[in-house]
Amino acid sequence: MVNTRNQTQQKSFCHQAMSRLKRSASSPPQHQSNSKRSAFGDLTNALSGVQISSPSETKLQTRSAKSLENLKVQQAAWITEEFRNDYDKNNEFDPYEIPNYAEDIFDYYRCRERKFLVKDYLRKQKSITKEMRAILIDWMVEVQENFEFNHETLYQAVKMERCPPSIEDFLYICDNAYTAEEVFEKERDILKHLEFDIGFPLSYRFLRRYARVTNADLVTLTFARYVLENSLLHYEFIKYKESHLAAAAYLLACTARELEWTTEHAQVCGYSKENLMPLMWKLNAAVAKPPLNAELKHIYEKYSHVIFHEVAKIPALIPPSNQYLK
């Protein structure tokens, strides 16, 4: 009975998503020989001639041991040893928190951020629009929720899941727009061009670390997650470092909840309040303004649910001036 109900829900979800994507397509496909979604068809056609850039073509110099040491010296100005170990000491015997390595892991993430900054790729991809990108991301949010993936799945397209779904699940959720071999082939192609280096920093992970160390309440953390997830829809945020996005979203959540941004917050995040304010107001504007497409409302509806403390209903801040939005 449970399996039948889940299949019915998945089928209903699939049909709803397909109808929405078809209505959002700018023009109907030229051929109707199969049941491919029109929006997926547009994306497929647009990507048919696109070459995936290899990291070797735009590879940045890796940080030397000296530059890593310089980074630690800079962070020492923000984080004192006494405070650095406070949260991790409290979890000394929790193997899931790996307190002996937590700081090193996030130091390593910070070192790798520059390598994984995304450039203005739509400037070269004339067939792909910001709206098409937003449609795809909104659909991915639905898939994440429907299959109960980790939230990191939204921020990292290729990762190991707790319970990887079968290829049949992916074909079903795509309305059989592709064959299994086409999916595998594209996955291999992406991994090859990424040189299998997929352990990149994620804003979601930085935010989780910030919130845990500063003992954030669940509503504040959830609102910051809503801000981050909403930013995925907006192309203009691809140029920012993940740690910067996470810290600005956290500051916005604290400000909206009328909570003080303390020295501890700045120490943990590695950014002063003054450094975060411009990006915070841009994230605030993204939450306040309507989406590119009126139907891209799944993130808002998701975080309006009582499970997520209805944080999407928290009013956006009123900026004191437009100086931060320039």
LINNORWO-V63273 format. One record per pair of residues at least 24 apart in sequence whose ideal C-beta (glycine too) atoms are under 10 Angstrom apart, sorted by the first residue. I is the first residue (numbers start at 0). J is the second residue. D is the distance in Angstrom with one decimal. If there is no record, write none. Layout:
i-><I;I>
j-><J;J>
d-><D;D>
//
This chain:
i-><5;6;8;9;9;9;9;9;10;12;12;12;12;12;13;13;13;13;13;13;13;13;14;15;16;16;16;16;16;16;16;16;16;16;17;17;17;17;18;19;19;19;19;19;19;19;19;20;20;20;20;20;20;22;22;23;23;23;23;23;23;23;23;23;23;23;24;24;25;25;25;33;33;33;34;34;34;35;35;35;35;35;36;36;36;36;38;38;38;38;38;38;39;39;39;39;39;39;39;40;41;41;41;41;41;42;42;42;42;42;42;42;43;43;43;44;45;45;45;45;45;45;46;46;46;46;47;48;48;49;49;49;49;49;50;50;51;51;51;51;51;51;52;52;52;52;53;53;53;53;54;54;54;54;54;54;55;55;56;57;57;58;58;59;59;59;59;60;60;61;61;61;61;62;62;62;62;66;67;67;67;67;70;70;70;70;71;71;71;71;71;73;73;74;74;74;74;74;74;76;76;77;77;77;77;77;77;77;77;78;78;78;78;78;78;78;79;82;82;82;82;82;83;83;83;85;85;85;85;86;86;86;86;86;86;87;87;89;89;90;96;101;101;101;102;102;104;104;105;105;105;105;105;105;105;105;105;106;107;107;108;108;108;108;108;108;108;108;108;109;109;109;109;109;109;110;111;111;111;111;111;112;112;112;112;112;112;112;112;113;113;114;114;114;115;115;115;115;115;115;115;115;116;116;116;116;116;116;117;117;117;117;117;118;118;119;119;119;119;120;120;121;121;128;128;129;129;129;129;129;129;130;130;130;130;130;130;131;131;132;132;132;132;132;132;133;133;133;133;133;133;133;133;134;134;134;134;134;134;135;136;136;136;136;136;136;136;136;137;137;137;137;137;137;137;137;137;137;138;138;138;138;139;139;140;140;140;140;140;140;140;140;140;141;141;141;141;142;142;142;142;143;143;143;144;144;144;145;146;149;150;150;150;150;150;150;150;151;151;151;151;152;153;153;153;153;153;153;154;154;154;154;154;154;154;154;154;154;155;155;155;155;155;155;155;156;156;156;156;157;157;157;157;157;157;158;158;158;159;199;200;200;200;200;201;201;201;201;201;202;202;202;202;202;202;202;202;202;202;202;202;202;202;202;203;203;203;203;203;203;204;204;204;205;205;205;205;205;205;205;205;205;205;205;205;206;206;206;206;206;206;206;206;206;207;208;208;208;208;209;209;209;209;209;209;209;209;209;209;210;210;210;210;211;212;212;212;212;212;213;213;213;213;213;213;213;213;213;214;215;215;215;215;215;215;216;216;216;216;217;217;217;218;218;218;218;218;218;218;219;219;219;219;219;219;219;219;220;220;220;220;221;221;221;221;221;221;221;221;221;222;222;222;222;222;222;222;222;222;222;222;222;222;222;222;223;223;223;223;223;223;223;223;223;223;223;224;224;224;224;224;224;225;225;225;225;225;225;225;225;225;225;225;225;225;226;226;226;226;226;226;226;226;226;226;226;226;226;226;227;227;227;228;228;228;228;228;229;229;229;229;229;229;229;229;230;230;230;230;230;230;231;232;232;232;232;232;232;232;233;233;233;233;233;233;233;233;234;235;235;236;236;236;236;239;239;239;240;240;242;242;242;243;243;243;243;243;243;244;244;245;246;246;246;246;246;246;246;247;247;247;247;247;247;247;247;247;247;248;248;248;248;248;248;249;249;250;250;250;250;250;250;250;251;251;251;251;251;251;251;251;251;251;251;252;252;252;252;253;254;254;254;255;255;255;255;255;255;255;256;256;276;276;276;277;277;277;277;278;279;279;279;280;280;280;280;280;280;280;280;280;281;281;281;282;282;283;283;283;283;283;283;284;284;284;284;284;284;285;286;286;286;286;286;287;287;287;287;287;288>
j-><145;171;145;145;146;168;171;172;171;141;142;144;145;172;141;142;145;171;172;173;174;175;174;141;134;137;138;141;142;145;172;173;174;297;138;173;174;176;294;134;137;138;141;292;294;295;297;134;135;137;138;174;294;292;294;130;131;133;134;137;138;291;292;293;294;295;131;134;128;130;131;174;175;176;174;175;176;173;174;175;176;177;138;173;174;176;130;131;134;135;138;176;134;135;138;173;174;176;177;176;126;127;128;131;134;126;127;131;132;134;135;176;176;177;181;126;124;125;126;127;128;131;124;126;127;185;126;124;126;120;123;124;126;127;123;192;185;188;189;191;192;193;118;120;123;192;191;192;193;194;114;115;192;193;194;196;192;194;192;114;118;114;194;113;114;115;116;113;114;110;111;113;114;110;111;113;114;110;106;107;109;110;106;109;110;269;102;103;106;109;110;109;269;102;105;106;109;266;269;266;269;262;265;266;267;268;269;270;271;102;263;265;266;267;268;269;266;212;262;263;266;267;212;266;267;212;214;263;267;208;211;212;213;214;267;211;212;212;214;211;211;208;211;212;208;212;204;208;200;204;205;208;209;212;242;267;269;269;198;200;198;199;200;201;204;205;208;241;242;200;205;240;241;242;269;200;196;198;199;200;241;199;200;205;239;240;241;242;243;200;240;196;199;200;196;197;198;199;200;201;240;241;199;237;238;239;240;241;234;236;237;238;239;237;238;234;235;237;238;234;237;234;237;234;291;232;233;234;235;291;292;232;234;290;291;292;295;291;292;231;232;233;234;237;291;231;232;233;234;290;291;292;295;232;290;291;292;294;295;232;228;231;232;233;234;295;297;298;231;232;290;291;292;294;295;296;297;298;172;173;295;297;231;297;228;229;231;232;295;297;298;300;301;172;297;298;301;168;169;172;173;228;297;301;297;298;301;172;172;203;201;203;204;207;224;227;228;201;203;204;207;203;201;203;227;228;231;298;199;200;201;202;203;204;227;228;231;241;197;198;199;200;201;203;204;186;189;193;197;186;189;190;193;195;197;197;198;201;197;241;240;241;242;245;227;241;242;244;245;227;228;230;231;236;239;240;241;242;243;244;245;246;247;248;227;228;241;244;245;248;241;242;245;240;241;242;243;244;245;246;248;249;267;268;269;241;242;244;245;246;248;249;252;268;245;242;245;267;268;242;245;246;248;249;250;264;267;268;269;245;249;252;267;267;263;264;266;267;268;249;253;260;261;263;264;266;267;268;263;249;252;253;256;258;264;252;256;258;308;307;308;310;252;256;307;308;309;310;313;249;252;253;255;256;258;308;310;249;252;308;310;252;302;306;307;308;309;310;311;313;248;249;251;252;253;255;256;286;302;307;308;309;310;311;313;247;248;249;250;251;252;253;255;256;282;310;248;249;252;302;307;310;251;252;286;298;299;301;302;303;307;308;310;311;313;250;251;252;255;279;282;283;285;286;302;310;311;313;315;251;252;282;297;298;299;301;302;282;285;286;290;298;299;302;311;278;281;282;285;286;298;298;285;290;291;292;295;297;298;281;282;284;285;286;288;290;291;291;281;285;278;281;282;285;278;281;282;270;278;268;269;270;268;269;270;274;275;278;278;282;270;270;271;272;274;275;278;279;274;275;276;277;278;279;280;281;282;283;275;278;279;282;283;286;275;279;274;275;276;278;279;282;283;275;276;278;279;280;281;282;283;286;315;316;279;282;310;313;279;279;283;316;283;286;310;313;314;315;316;310;313;318;322;323;322;323;324;325;323;316;318;323;316;318;319;320;321;322;323;324;325;323;324;325;315;316;315;316;317;318;323;324;315;316;318;321;323;324;315;311;313;314;315;316;314;315;316;317;318;315>
d-><9.6;9.2;7.9;6.4;8.8;8.7;7.0;7.4;8.5;6.7;8.8;9.0;5.4;8.2;9.4;9.7;8.7;6.9;6.1;8.6;6.0;10.0;8.5;8.5;10.0;9.0;5.7;5.8;8.3;9.1;8.2;9.8;8.4;9.1;9.5;9.5;5.4;9.3;9.8;8.3;8.5;8.2;9.3;9.2;5.3;8.9;9.2;6.2;8.8;9.2;6.6;9.4;9.0;9.6;7.2;7.6;8.6;9.4;5.4;9.4;10.0;10.0;5.8;9.4;6.2;8.4;8.9;8.6;8.2;8.3;8.4;9.8;8.1;7.9;6.3;6.8;7.7;8.8;7.3;8.3;4.3;8.3;9.1;7.7;5.7;5.8;10.0;7.2;5.6;7.6;8.0;9.9;9.6;8.5;8.9;6.9;7.9;4.9;8.3;7.6;8.3;8.8;9.3;6.5;9.1;9.0;7.3;6.1;9.0;8.5;6.5;9.9;7.8;8.3;9.6;7.3;7.2;8.7;3.6;5.0;8.8;7.3;8.3;7.9;7.4;9.4;8.9;9.8;8.1;9.5;8.8;6.4;8.1;8.2;9.9;9.1;9.7;6.6;6.9;8.6;4.4;8.6;9.2;8.6;9.6;7.0;8.3;5.0;8.4;7.4;8.2;9.5;7.4;6.7;5.6;7.0;9.2;7.6;9.4;9.8;7.8;8.1;9.4;6.3;5.3;9.5;8.8;9.7;9.3;8.8;9.2;10.0;7.7;5.3;8.5;8.3;8.9;8.0;7.9;8.8;9.8;6.0;7.0;6.7;6.3;9.9;9.8;10.0;6.8;10.0;9.8;10.0;8.5;9.2;9.9;7.3;8.1;9.2;6.2;9.5;9.7;9.3;6.6;4.9;8.3;8.4;5.5;8.5;8.5;8.4;9.8;9.5;4.9;7.2;9.9;7.6;7.2;8.7;9.0;6.6;5.9;8.0;9.1;8.2;8.9;7.7;9.8;9.1;10.0;9.1;6.4;4.3;8.3;7.9;8.6;9.8;8.2;10.0;9.9;8.8;8.4;7.5;9.4;8.9;9.5;9.9;9.2;8.9;8.6;8.2;7.3;5.9;9.7;9.9;8.2;9.7;9.3;10.0;9.3;8.7;9.0;8.4;4.0;8.3;7.3;7.2;9.1;7.7;7.3;7.3;8.8;8.3;9.1;6.0;7.4;9.1;9.2;7.9;6.5;5.7;9.5;8.4;5.1;9.4;9.7;4.6;5.9;6.3;8.4;9.9;7.6;8.6;7.8;9.2;8.9;9.9;9.6;4.2;6.5;9.5;9.0;7.8;10.0;8.2;6.7;8.2;6.8;9.1;9.6;9.6;4.2;7.0;9.4;8.1;7.8;8.6;9.7;7.8;7.4;9.3;8.1;6.5;9.1;9.5;8.8;9.1;8.2;4.8;8.8;6.2;9.9;10.0;9.8;9.2;4.8;5.6;8.5;9.6;9.6;9.5;8.2;9.5;6.2;9.7;9.0;8.8;4.8;7.8;7.9;6.7;5.1;6.3;5.5;9.4;10.0;8.7;6.4;8.3;6.7;9.9;9.4;5.2;5.5;9.5;9.9;8.3;9.6;8.8;9.1;6.7;8.1;9.9;8.0;7.9;4.4;8.0;5.2;7.1;9.1;9.6;9.3;8.2;8.4;9.6;7.1;9.9;8.0;8.8;9.3;5.1;5.6;9.8;6.8;8.9;5.5;9.7;8.8;9.7;8.8;5.7;9.2;9.5;10.0;9.4;7.9;9.9;6.3;7.3;7.6;9.0;9.5;5.8;9.9;9.3;7.2;9.2;7.7;5.9;5.6;7.0;9.4;9.7;9.4;7.8;9.3;6.7;6.5;9.7;9.2;9.6;4.4;6.5;5.0;8.2;8.2;8.8;7.5;8.2;7.1;9.0;7.0;9.7;5.8;8.6;9.3;9.7;7.7;9.9;8.6;7.3;6.7;6.9;7.9;9.5;5.2;7.0;9.1;9.2;9.5;8.1;7.9;4.5;6.9;9.4;9.6;5.8;9.8;9.7;8.6;5.5;9.7;8.1;9.3;9.3;8.6;8.6;4.2;7.4;8.4;4.4;4.3;9.0;9.4;7.4;6.4;8.5;8.4;9.6;7.4;9.8;8.0;9.5;8.0;9.2;5.8;4.7;8.9;7.9;3.7;7.3;9.5;8.9;10.0;8.1;9.5;9.2;9.2;8.5;4.0;8.2;6.4;6.0;9.2;9.5;8.5;9.4;8.4;7.7;9.2;8.9;6.3;6.7;9.4;5.3;9.8;7.5;5.5;5.4;9.5;9.3;6.9;9.1;9.4;9.4;8.2;9.3;9.2;4.9;9.3;8.3;9.2;9.8;8.0;5.8;5.6;9.2;5.6;8.6;9.2;7.6;8.1;8.0;9.6;8.5;9.2;9.9;8.2;8.4;9.8;9.8;7.0;9.9;8.6;7.0;9.3;4.8;9.2;6.5;8.8;8.0;4.9;6.3;8.5;5.2;6.5;9.6;8.8;8.3;7.4;9.6;9.4;8.3;7.3;9.4;5.4;5.3;9.4;5.0;9.7;9.9;8.6;9.4;8.0;4.3;9.1;6.4;6.9;9.5;8.1;9.0;7.8;9.9;4.0;8.4;5.9;9.3;4.6;4.8;8.6;7.1;3.8;8.2;9.4;9.7;9.6;8.8;7.8;9.7;8.6;7.9;8.2;8.2;9.9;8.4;7.7;7.2;8.5;8.3;4.2;9.4;7.2;9.5;5.1;5.8;8.5;9.8;5.5;6.5;8.9;9.1;5.3;8.0;8.0;6.0;9.5;8.9;9.9;9.9;9.9;9.7;9.6;8.2;10.0;5.4;10.0;8.1;7.5;8.0;6.0;5.6;8.8;5.4;7.7;8.3;8.5;9.8;8.9;6.0;6.0;8.7;9.8;8.1;7.8;6.3;7.5;9.4;6.4;9.8;7.0;8.8;8.9;9.4;5.0;9.9;9.2;8.8;8.4;9.2;7.5;8.2;8.5;7.6;7.7;7.5;6.4;9.0;9.6;9.8;9.8;7.3;6.7;7.8;8.9;9.1;6.7;8.1;7.7;6.3;7.2;7.8;9.6;4.7;9.8;9.7;8.4;5.6;8.3;8.8;8.9;4.8;8.3;8.4;4.0;4.5;8.9;8.0;5.7;9.3;9.4;8.8;7.9;5.9;9.8;9.7;8.6;9.1;9.8;4.8;7.8;8.7;5.0;9.0;10.0;8.7;9.9;9.0;4.8;8.4;9.8;5.5;5.7;8.0;9.0;7.3;9.7;9.8;8.3;8.6;9.8;7.3;8.5;6.2;8.2;9.2;9.0;5.5;7.6;7.7;6.1;9.4;7.7;9.9;9.4;6.0;8.4;4.8;8.5;8.7;8.4;8.5;9.7;7.6;7.8;5.4;9.1;9.5;8.9;8.5;3.6;6.0;10.0;7.0;6.6;9.9;9.7;9.9;5.4;5.0;9.1;7.0;8.7;9.2;7.8;9.4;7.7;9.7;8.7;6.0;9.2;8.3;8.9;9.6;5.2;9.0;8.6;3.6;8.2;9.1;9.4;8.8>
//
